[in-house]
Amino acid sequence: MTPQLVISLLLSGALFIFLAFWIRIKKPSGLLTSVVPRAINLAASAIIILLIALLFYKDYASLFRNNKELVKSLSPSNSIAATLSWYRHNQLTHLPLVRLGEDAHQSPQMLNSAKKSLTIIVLGETSRAADFSLSGYPRQTNPLLAKDGVVYFPQTASCGTSTAVSVPCMFSGMPRAHYDDVLAGHREGLLDIVQRAGLSVLWNENDGGCKGACDRVPHQDMTRLDLPGQCINGECYDEVLFHGLDDYINQLKGNGVIVLHTIGSHGPTYNHRYPPQFRQFTPTCETNQIQDCSKEQLVNTYDNTLLYVDYIVDKAITVLKSHQDRFTTSLVYLSDHGESLGENGVYLHGMPYAIAPEEQKHVPLLVWLSPDYQQRHAIDMACMNKLTKNKWSQDNFFSTVLGLTGTVTKEYVPGDDILTACRSKNR
């Protein structure tokens, strides 16, 4: 019991109990006198809710993100949402799995080469392009990647504004405009096709689940390792994703694809996303109650998460370089969605796509190709750098990975593959 709680109970409890007893309800005499006051009441309530959202968005965004059970306590929306969820779950249970890319196979160039191919996909979380120095952000948040020779695509749009939408969408092969989450829930995706083609697939998880994208391929939840110095109270720094990775690569006999699903820059606990040595921008927000932090503290803490993202992606490239004696290597980094940090009073992410701000939809995308990959597959890097001026989206991810890994299937769309125009045989 605190003075603040007592005051809250008096204002929100005792006062309204008194008002409930004080009010006398008169039964309306006709339909018009019954409907009109209710309509006015609904309109006034909607205006008040809108005003509260505009003035206190930061407080409520933090509250509901930190206490997700509160959303399920709202009546009557909780009953409606639960009914729809039950119906959808039961519907999916009885739907047959739709197979995709049954013709998938590896290209002769990939299959018959003595030197095998290895691709790492680093799946980002809540990293927005606006704060990537590779995008032109004045603060240096990508010091390591700036030296790695990556090709960065600054104009990339996400499929959704939440992980639950963007991840299954980008691995489904369905473009955002025609994405169907129910269909995606019982249909094979990118990794099923790659695995069917004969490549070894591994998904390392550090972000609460793959949302169906890895259900039928080998995957492991790295948080369960609970490694000292890397994991605290069930949450781990993204470096945990590399635990045992070299040993796994050393035992690979053929071509492979590895997905590292990071927790990246997920808020509101931005300060939990990086080790102390990455606390470069100060002062920081050392709480998940972001309403108690200034804009400067919030941005500093978020930018520190991107410094750690920079380190993680650079480390993945370093791992690939260390295995270049056996593998021709490549890497793709793509974040699932962005984040709002107070622009126009909006925070965090997950707003409906149609009204979501650019900060939640504008995501970083980069590709790294080893010199061996560039030579072996005749990739014109000058052409690649020119393509950075074009607009791309997560719709391009599916076919780009299929092309990058040499997976041949009718599901592959050359026009969606970012590398198509820069393969010398296509020029």
BATIDO-638682 format. One record per residue (C-alpha): residue number from 0; z negated, x, y negated. Coordinates in Angstrom, 2 decimals, padded with zeros to 5 digits. Each point is the difference from the previous one (the first is absolute). Layout:
// residues N
+-----+---------+---------+---------+
: num :       z :       x :       y :
+-----+---------+---------+---------+
: NUM :       Z :       X :       Y :
...
+-----+---------+---------+---------+
This chain:
// residues 427
+-----+---------+---------+---------+
: num :       z :       x :       y :
+-----+---------+---------+---------+
:   0 :  000.00 :  000.00 :  000.00 :
:   1 :  001.04 :  001.38 : -003.36 :
:   2 : -000.15 : -001.48 : -003.51 :
:   3 :  003.80 : -000.23 :  000.06 :
:   4 : -000.06 : -002.05 :  003.22 :
:   5 : -002.72 : -002.32 : -001.31 :
:   6 :  001.98 : -000.68 : -003.17 :
:   7 :  003.15 : -000.61 :  002.06 :
:   8 : -001.82 : -002.49 :  002.24 :
:   9 : -001.45 : -001.86 : -002.98 :
:  10 :  003.35 : -000.23 : -001.76 :
:  11 :  002.19 : -000.73 :  003.01 :
:  12 : -002.52 : -001.90 :  002.13 :
:  13 : -002.88 : -001.71 : -001.79 :
:  14 :  002.04 : -001.01 : -003.05 :
:  15 :  002.71 : -001.65 :  002.04 :
:  16 : -002.47 : -001.76 :  002.30 :
:  17 : -001.48 : -001.59 : -003.11 :
:  18 :  003.47 : -000.96 : -001.26 :
:  19 :  000.87 : -001.53 :  003.38 :
:  20 : -003.02 : -002.31 : -000.18 :
:  21 :  000.56 : -000.78 : -003.68 :
:  22 :  003.62 : -001.13 :  000.32 :
:  23 :  000.58 : -003.70 :  000.65 :
:  24 :  003.37 : -000.83 :  001.56 :
:  25 :  001.66 : -003.26 : -000.98 :
:  26 :  002.61 : -001.39 :  002.32 :
:  27 :  003.41 : -000.32 : -001.79 :
:  28 :  001.30 : -003.52 : -000.43 :
:  29 :  003.72 :  000.72 :  000.62 :
:  30 :  002.51 :  002.47 :  001.40 :
:  31 :  000.95 :  001.40 : -003.40 :
:  32 : -003.58 :  000.61 : -001.07 :
:  33 : -000.58 :  001.66 :  003.40 :
:  34 :  003.03 :  002.34 :  000.08 :
:  35 :  000.22 :  001.13 : -003.63 :
:  36 : -003.52 :  001.48 : -000.29 :
:  37 :  000.49 :  001.82 :  003.29 :
:  38 :  003.32 :  001.42 : -001.17 :
:  39 : -001.61 :  001.17 : -003.23 :
:  40 : -002.88 :  001.48 :  002.01 :
:  41 :  002.41 :  001.94 :  002.25 :
:  42 :  002.00 :  001.28 : -002.95 :
:  43 : -003.14 :  001.09 : -001.86 :
:  44 : -001.33 :  001.71 :  003.14 :
:  45 :  003.28 :  001.86 :  000.49 :
:  46 : -000.07 :  001.19 : -003.63 :
:  47 : -003.61 :  001.18 :  000.33 :
:  48 :  000.80 :  001.85 :  003.26 :
:  49 :  002.98 :  001.65 : -001.69 :
:  50 : -002.10 :  001.07 : -002.98 :
:  51 : -002.67 :  001.45 :  002.30 :
:  52 :  002.68 :  001.87 :  001.97 :
:  53 :  001.48 :  001.44 : -003.18 :
:  54 : -003.32 :  001.04 : -001.52 :
:  55 : -001.87 :  001.12 :  003.12 :
:  56 :  002.78 :  001.05 :  002.42 :
:  57 : -001.51 :  003.46 :  000.46 :
:  58 : -003.38 : -001.45 :  001.05 :
:  59 :  001.40 : -002.51 :  002.46 :
:  60 :  002.65 :  002.35 :  001.44 :
:  61 : -002.79 :  002.42 :  000.92 :
:  62 : -002.31 : -002.78 :  001.23 :
:  63 :  002.48 : -001.57 :  002.39 :
:  64 :  001.35 :  003.34 :  001.25 :
:  65 : -003.51 :  001.25 :  000.79 :
:  66 : -001.15 : -003.35 :  001.48 :
:  67 :  002.99 : -001.42 :  001.84 :
:  68 : -002.13 : -002.66 :  001.67 :
:  69 : -000.38 : -001.74 : -003.38 :
:  70 :  003.64 : -001.08 :  000.07 :
:  71 : -000.71 : -001.78 :  003.29 :
:  72 : -002.90 : -001.86 : -001.64 :
:  73 :  002.15 : -001.80 : -002.55 :
:  74 :  000.38 : -003.71 :  000.77 :
:  75 :  002.27 : -001.68 :  000.82 :
:  76 :  002.45 :  002.93 :  000.08 :
:  77 : -001.95 :  001.64 :  002.83 :
:  78 :  000.56 : -002.96 :  002.34 :
:  79 :  003.68 : -000.22 : -000.89 :
:  80 :  000.55 :  003.75 :  000.42 :
:  81 : -001.92 :  000.04 :  003.31 :
:  82 :  002.09 : -002.90 :  001.34 :
:  83 :  003.25 :  001.70 : -000.96 :
:  84 : -001.21 :  003.30 :  001.50 :
:  85 : -000.96 : -001.74 :  003.25 :
:  86 :  003.37 : -001.72 :  000.18 :
:  87 :  001.90 :  003.21 : -000.71 :
:  88 : -002.02 :  001.98 :  002.56 :
:  89 :  000.58 : -002.59 :  002.71 :
:  90 :  003.66 : -000.25 : -000.91 :
:  91 :  000.46 :  003.77 :  000.37 :
:  92 : -001.88 :  000.01 :  003.31 :
:  93 :  002.63 : -002.20 :  001.60 :
:  94 :  003.05 :  001.62 : -001.56 :
:  95 :  001.96 :  002.44 :  002.17 :
:  96 :  000.43 :  003.59 : -001.18 :
:  97 :  003.42 :  000.47 : -001.59 :
:  98 :  001.50 :  003.28 :  001.15 :
:  99 :  001.82 :  002.09 : -002.58 :
: 100 :  002.47 :  002.84 :  000.39 :
: 101 :  000.40 : -000.25 :  003.77 :
: 102 :  003.06 :  002.25 : -000.32 :
: 103 : -002.03 :  002.80 : -001.60 :
: 104 :  000.69 :  003.57 :  001.09 :
: 105 : -000.10 :  003.47 : -001.50 :
: 106 :  003.11 :  001.50 : -001.52 :
: 107 :  001.60 :  002.75 :  002.13 :
: 108 : -000.77 :  002.51 : -002.75 :
: 109 : -003.72 : -000.79 :  000.26 :
: 110 : -000.13 : -000.49 :  003.77 :
: 111 :  001.93 :  003.07 :  001.15 :
: 112 : -001.38 :  002.55 : -002.44 :
: 113 : -002.26 :  002.71 :  001.42 :
: 114 : -002.10 : -000.22 : -003.15 :
: 115 : -001.66 : -003.38 : -000.18 :
: 116 : -000.62 : -002.17 : -003.07 :
: 117 : -003.35 : -000.99 : -001.48 :
: 118 : -000.57 : -002.44 : -002.87 :
: 119 : -003.33 : -000.82 : -001.65 :
: 120 : -000.35 : -003.25 : -001.94 :
: 121 : -002.94 :  000.03 : -002.41 :
: 122 : -000.74 : -003.63 : -000.77 :
: 123 : -001.78 : -000.16 : -003.35 :
: 124 : -002.60 : -002.53 : -001.11 :
: 125 : -000.35 : -001.38 : -003.55 :
: 126 :  001.71 :  003.02 : -001.59 :
: 127 :  001.91 : -001.10 : -003.07 :
: 128 :  003.04 :  001.85 : -001.29 :
: 129 : -001.19 : -000.28 : -003.61 :
: 130 : -002.62 :  002.72 :  000.58 :
: 131 :  002.16 :  002.42 :  002.01 :
: 132 :  000.83 :  003.07 : -002.07 :
: 133 :  003.24 :  000.14 :  002.02 :
: 134 :  000.82 : -003.26 : -001.82 :
: 135 : -000.60 :  001.62 : -003.39 :
: 136 : -003.70 : -000.84 : -000.36 :
: 137 : -001.31 :  002.57 : -002.50 :
: 138 : -003.11 :  000.82 :  002.04 :
: 139 :  000.67 :  002.39 :  002.91 :
: 140 : -000.81 : -002.08 :  003.08 :
: 141 :  002.60 :  001.56 :  002.35 :
: 142 : -000.39 :  003.77 : -000.46 :
: 143 :  000.68 :  000.86 :  003.66 :
: 144 :  002.91 : -002.38 :  000.61 :
: 145 :  001.67 :  001.29 : -003.17 :
: 146 :  000.40 :  003.32 :  001.82 :
: 147 :  001.06 : -001.41 :  003.39 :
: 148 :  003.61 : -000.82 : -000.80 :
: 149 : -000.42 : -003.71 :  000.64 :
: 150 :  002.53 : -002.58 : -001.19 :
: 151 : -001.92 : -002.62 : -001.95 :
: 152 :  001.38 : -003.46 : -000.73 :
: 153 : -001.78 : -001.27 : -003.14 :
: 154 :  001.47 : -003.51 : -000.01 :
: 155 : -001.23 : -001.52 :  003.25 :
: 156 : -001.27 : -003.57 :  000.47 :
: 157 : -002.39 : -001.28 :  002.64 :
: 158 :  000.45 : -003.00 :  002.27 :
: 159 : -003.39 : -001.43 : -000.89 :
: 160 : -003.17 :  000.69 : -001.97 :
: 161 : -002.32 :  000.29 :  003.01 :
: 162 : -000.07 :  002.01 :  003.21 :
: 163 :  000.13 : -003.16 :  002.12 :
: 164 :  003.41 : -000.84 : -001.48 :
: 165 :  001.62 :  003.35 : -000.78 :
: 166 : -000.68 :  001.89 :  003.25 :
: 167 :  001.37 : -002.60 :  002.45 :
: 168 :  002.87 : -000.69 : -002.42 :
: 169 :  001.17 :  003.60 : -000.28 :
: 170 : -000.20 :  000.56 :  003.78 :
: 171 :  001.63 : -003.35 :  000.86 :
: 172 :  003.54 :  000.73 : -001.15 :
: 173 :  000.04 : -003.24 : -002.01 :
: 174 :  000.76 :  000.35 : -003.71 :
: 175 : -002.68 : -001.27 : -002.37 :
: 176 :  002.17 : -002.90 : -001.14 :
: 177 :  000.17 : -001.33 :  003.59 :
: 178 : -003.27 :  001.29 :  001.40 :
: 179 : -001.76 : -002.44 :  002.33 :
: 180 : -003.56 :  000.99 :  000.89 :
: 181 : -000.16 : -002.44 :  002.93 :
: 182 :  003.17 :  001.47 :  001.52 :
: 183 : -001.21 :  003.54 : -000.67 :
: 184 : -003.19 : -000.85 :  001.90 :
: 185 :  001.87 : -000.54 :  003.27 :
: 186 :  003.00 :  002.27 : -000.43 :
: 187 :  000.47 :  003.67 :  000.81 :
: 188 :  000.44 :  002.42 : -002.87 :
: 189 :  001.02 :  003.49 : -000.99 :
: 190 : -002.33 :  001.91 :  002.31 :
: 191 :  000.93 : -002.14 :  003.02 :
: 192 :  003.65 :  000.91 : -000.57 :
: 193 : -000.72 :  003.70 : -000.50 :
: 194 : -002.13 :  000.06 :  003.16 :
: 195 :  002.65 : -001.87 :  001.99 :
: 196 :  002.52 :  002.64 : -001.07 :
: 197 : -002.13 :  002.59 :  001.80 :
: 198 : -001.99 :  001.59 : -002.80 :
: 199 : -003.73 :  000.57 :  000.38 :
: 200 : -001.95 : -002.08 : -002.54 :
: 201 : -003.59 :  000.42 : -001.19 :
: 202 : -001.84 : -002.00 : -002.66 :
: 203 : -003.21 :  001.50 : -001.44 :
: 204 : -002.02 : -002.64 : -001.85 :
: 205 : -002.46 :  000.41 : -002.89 :
: 206 :  000.44 : -003.26 : -001.89 :
: 207 : -001.35 : -002.89 :  002.05 :
: 208 :  003.04 : -000.76 :  002.14 :
: 209 :  003.78 :  000.15 :  000.12 :
: 210 :  000.50 : -003.78 : -000.53 :
: 211 :  002.08 : -000.29 :  003.19 :
: 212 :  002.37 :  002.90 : -000.75 :
: 213 : -001.45 :  002.22 :  002.76 :
: 214 : -001.10 : -002.60 :  002.57 :
: 215 :  002.36 :  001.20 :  002.75 :
: 216 : -000.01 :  003.76 : -000.61 :
: 217 : -002.76 :  002.59 :  000.57 :
: 218 : -002.52 : -000.21 : -002.83 :
: 219 : -003.53 :  001.13 : -000.70 :
: 220 : -002.66 : -000.97 : -002.52 :
: 221 : -001.15 :  003.33 : -001.42 :
: 222 : -003.10 : -001.51 : -001.63 :
: 223 : -001.56 : -000.44 :  003.45 :
: 224 : -000.22 :  003.77 :  000.33 :
: 225 : -002.70 : -000.06 : -002.70 :
: 226 :  000.59 :  003.69 : -000.73 :
: 227 : -002.81 :  001.72 : -001.95 :
: 228 :  000.99 :  000.86 : -003.55 :
: 229 :  003.05 : -002.30 :  000.16 :
: 230 : -001.43 : -003.42 :  000.83 :
: 231 : -002.87 : -001.85 : -001.69 :
: 232 : -001.16 : -003.51 :  000.96 :
: 233 :  003.21 : -000.83 :  001.86 :
: 234 :  002.35 :  001.28 : -002.72 :
: 235 :  001.82 :  003.33 :  000.23 :
: 236 :  001.89 :  002.29 : -002.32 :
: 237 :  003.70 :  000.08 :  000.88 :
: 238 : -000.24 :  003.55 :  001.32 :
: 239 : -001.41 : -001.57 :  003.18 :
: 240 :  003.58 : -001.03 :  000.80 :
: 241 :  000.82 :  003.61 :  000.87 :
: 242 : -002.73 :  000.32 :  002.63 :
: 243 :  001.66 :  001.10 :  003.25 :
: 244 :  003.47 : -000.33 : -001.53 :
: 245 :  001.11 :  003.59 :  000.70 :
: 246 : -001.01 : -000.38 :  003.65 :
: 247 :  002.00 : -003.22 :  000.24 :
: 248 :  003.09 :  001.64 : -001.52 :
: 249 : -000.33 :  003.01 :  002.28 :
: 250 :  000.24 : -002.20 :  003.10 :
: 251 :  003.04 : -001.96 : -001.23 :
: 252 :  003.01 :  000.50 :  002.27 :
: 253 :  002.58 : -002.00 : -001.92 :
: 254 :  000.66 : -001.45 : -003.43 :
: 255 : -002.93 : -001.68 : -001.73 :
: 256 : -001.21 : -002.17 : -002.86 :
: 257 : -003.57 :  000.08 : -001.30 :
: 258 : -001.40 : -002.57 : -002.45 :
: 259 : -003.08 :  000.91 : -002.04 :
: 260 : -001.43 : -003.19 : -001.51 :
: 261 : -002.20 :  001.14 : -002.88 :
: 262 : -002.74 : -001.81 : -001.90 :
: 263 :  001.44 :  001.76 : -003.03 :
: 264 : -001.14 : -001.47 : -003.31 :
: 265 : -001.52 : -003.27 :  001.22 :
: 266 : -002.53 : -001.46 : -002.41 :
: 267 : -002.34 : -000.98 : -001.37 :
: 268 : -001.86 :  002.92 :  001.61 :
: 269 :  002.48 :  002.56 : -001.33 :
: 270 : -002.76 :  002.62 : -000.07 :
: 271 : -000.26 : -000.18 :  003.82 :
: 272 :  003.63 :  000.96 :  000.54 :
: 273 : -000.23 :  003.73 : -000.64 :
: 274 : -002.39 :  002.91 :  000.72 :
: 275 : -002.08 :  001.38 : -002.90 :
: 276 :  002.35 :  002.95 : -000.61 :
: 277 :  002.72 : -002.43 : -001.13 :
: 278 : -002.15 : -001.42 : -002.79 :
: 279 :  002.13 :  001.73 : -002.62 :
: 280 :  000.35 : -002.73 : -002.61 :
: 281 : -003.33 : -001.02 : -001.51 :
: 282 : -002.03 : -002.05 : -000.81 :
: 283 :  000.44 : -002.14 :  003.11 :
: 284 : -001.01 : -003.47 :  001.18 :
: 285 : -002.62 :  000.58 :  002.70 :
: 286 : -000.37 : -003.62 :  001.08 :
: 287 :  002.01 : -002.85 :  001.47 :
: 288 : -001.17 : -002.17 : -002.90 :
: 289 :  003.02 :  000.88 : -002.13 :
: 290 : -001.13 : -002.42 : -002.72 :
: 291 : -002.74 :  002.51 : -000.77 :
: 292 :  002.49 :  002.82 : -000.60 :
: 293 :  002.10 :  000.82 : -003.03 :
: 294 :  003.80 :  000.12 :  000.15 :
: 295 : -000.16 :  003.80 : -000.27 :
: 296 : -002.38 :  000.30 :  002.96 :
: 297 :  002.12 : -002.35 :  002.11 :
: 298 :  003.26 :  001.81 : -000.69 :
: 299 : -001.59 :  003.41 :  000.56 :
: 300 : -001.37 : -001.04 :  003.37 :
: 301 :  003.28 : -001.57 :  001.06 :
: 302 :  001.96 :  003.09 : -001.03 :
: 303 : -002.36 :  002.12 :  002.08 :
: 304 :  001.05 : -002.09 :  003.03 :
: 305 :  003.61 :  000.94 : -000.74 :
: 306 : -000.92 :  003.68 : -000.10 :
: 307 : -001.30 : -000.47 :  003.53 :
: 308 :  003.14 : -001.94 :  001.00 :
: 309 :  001.98 :  002.98 : -001.29 :
: 310 : -002.10 :  002.29 :  002.21 :
: 311 :  000.42 : -002.24 :  003.08 :
: 312 :  003.80 : -000.28 : -000.27 :
: 313 :  000.27 :  003.73 : -000.69 :
: 314 : -002.13 :  000.66 :  003.09 :
: 315 :  002.34 : -002.15 :  002.10 :
: 316 :  002.93 :  002.09 : -001.26 :
: 317 : -001.94 :  003.17 :  000.85 :
: 318 : -000.60 : -001.29 :  003.53 :
: 319 :  003.73 : -000.63 :  000.41 :
: 320 :  000.82 :  003.47 : -001.31 :
: 321 : -002.36 :  001.55 :  002.55 :
: 322 :  001.99 : -001.59 :  002.85 :
: 323 :  003.50 :  000.83 : -001.24 :
: 324 :  000.52 :  002.49 :  002.83 :
: 325 :  000.27 : -002.98 :  002.40 :
: 326 :  000.92 : -002.93 : -002.23 :
: 327 :  002.40 : -000.99 : -002.73 :
: 328 : -002.36 : -001.73 : -002.38 :
: 329 : -000.03 : -002.71 : -002.68 :
: 330 : -002.51 : -002.19 : -001.83 :
: 331 : -000.08 : -003.31 : -001.87 :
: 332 : -002.85 : -001.11 : -002.27 :
: 333 : -000.08 : -003.60 : -001.21 :
: 334 : -002.93 : -002.00 : -001.37 :
: 335 : -000.45 : -003.62 :  001.06 :
: 336 : -000.69 : -001.35 : -003.51 :
: 337 : -001.35 :  001.07 : -003.37 :
: 338 : -003.13 : -000.75 : -002.00 :
: 339 : -001.04 : -001.47 : -003.34 :
: 340 : -002.52 :  002.01 : -002.01 :
: 341 : -000.69 : -002.39 : -002.84 :
: 342 :  003.49 : -000.43 : -001.46 :
: 343 : -000.01 : -003.41 : -001.73 :
: 344 : -003.47 : -000.59 :  001.43 :
: 345 :  001.15 :  000.16 :  003.65 :
: 346 : -001.68 :  002.12 :  002.69 :
: 347 :  000.54 :  000.96 :  003.66 :
: 348 :  002.94 : -001.65 :  001.83 :
: 349 :  001.06 : -002.99 :  002.09 :
: 350 :  001.38 : -002.30 : -002.70 :
: 351 :  002.88 : -002.34 :  000.94 :
: 352 :  003.18 :  002.08 : -000.12 :
: 353 :  001.75 : -002.26 : -002.51 :
: 354 : -002.69 :  000.55 : -002.63 :
: 355 : -001.37 :  003.38 :  001.07 :
: 356 :  000.26 :  002.78 : -002.60 :
: 357 :  002.29 :  002.97 :  000.57 :
: 358 : -002.96 :  002.26 :  000.70 :
: 359 : -000.60 : -001.90 :  003.25 :
: 360 :  003.67 : -000.01 :  001.07 :
: 361 :  001.20 :  003.44 : -001.13 :
: 362 : -000.73 :  002.51 :  002.78 :
: 363 :  000.61 :  003.71 :  000.65 :
: 364 :  002.64 :  001.01 :  002.57 :
: 365 :  000.96 :  003.54 :  000.94 :
: 366 :  001.94 :  001.78 :  002.73 :
: 367 : -000.41 :  003.58 :  001.19 :
: 368 :  002.65 :  001.63 :  002.17 :
: 369 : -000.45 :  003.45 :  001.49 :
: 370 :  002.83 :  002.50 : -000.67 :
: 371 :  000.79 : -000.25 :  003.70 :
: 372 :  000.36 : -003.78 : -000.25 :
: 373 :  002.23 :  000.28 : -003.06 :
: 374 :  002.31 :  002.45 :  001.78 :
: 375 :  000.01 : -001.70 :  003.39 :
: 376 :  000.84 : -003.42 : -001.44 :
: 377 :  002.15 :  001.20 : -002.91 :
: 378 : -002.15 : -001.54 : -002.72 :
: 379 :  001.19 :  000.69 : -003.54 :
: 380 : -003.24 :  000.46 : -001.97 :
: 381 :  001.79 : -000.10 : -003.36 :
: 382 :  001.20 : -003.45 :  001.00 :
: 383 : -003.53 : -000.97 :  001.01 :
: 384 : -001.37 :  001.01 : -003.37 :
: 385 :  002.64 : -002.14 : -001.73 :
: 386 : -001.15 : -003.01 :  002.03 :
: 387 : -003.43 :  000.22 : -001.60 :
: 388 :  001.48 : -001.79 : -003.00 :
: 389 :  000.75 : -003.08 :  002.10 :
: 390 : -002.31 : -002.94 :  000.69 :
: 391 : -001.41 : -000.24 :  003.52 :
: 392 : -002.51 : -002.14 :  001.84 :
: 393 : -001.91 : -000.24 :  003.25 :
: 394 :  003.07 : -001.81 :  001.34 :
: 395 :  001.56 :  003.47 :  000.33 :
: 396 : -002.81 :  001.37 :  002.15 :
: 397 :  001.09 : -001.52 :  003.34 :
: 398 :  003.55 :  001.37 :  000.14 :
: 399 : -000.94 :  003.27 : -001.72 :
: 400 : -002.46 :  000.81 :  002.80 :
: 401 :  002.50 : -001.06 :  002.68 :
: 402 :  002.60 :  002.30 : -001.55 :
: 403 : -002.49 :  002.81 : -000.56 :
: 404 : -001.06 : -000.03 :  003.66 :
: 405 :  003.52 : -000.37 :  001.39 :
: 406 : -000.73 : -003.43 :  001.53 :
: 407 :  003.26 : -001.84 :  000.67 :
: 408 : -000.16 : -003.80 :  000.09 :
: 409 :  001.83 : -003.01 : -001.40 :
: 410 : -003.14 : -000.71 : -002.04 :
: 411 :  000.77 :  003.08 : -002.11 :
: 412 :  001.59 : -000.83 : -003.37 :
: 413 :  001.73 :  003.11 : -001.45 :
: 414 : -000.03 : -001.43 : -003.51 :
: 415 : -003.81 : -000.25 :  000.11 :
: 416 : -000.45 :  003.60 :  001.15 :
: 417 : -000.76 :  002.16 : -003.03 :
: 418 :  001.50 :  003.08 :  001.67 :
: 419 :  003.35 : -001.61 :  000.96 :
: 420 :  001.91 :  000.97 : -003.13 :
: 421 : -001.23 :  003.60 :  000.20 :
: 422 :  001.02 :  000.79 :  003.54 :
: 423 :  003.09 :  002.18 : -000.40 :
: 424 :  001.94 : -001.88 :  002.67 :
: 425 : -000.30 : -003.15 : -002.14 :
: 426 :  001.12 :  001.61 : -003.26 :
+-----+---------+---------+---------+
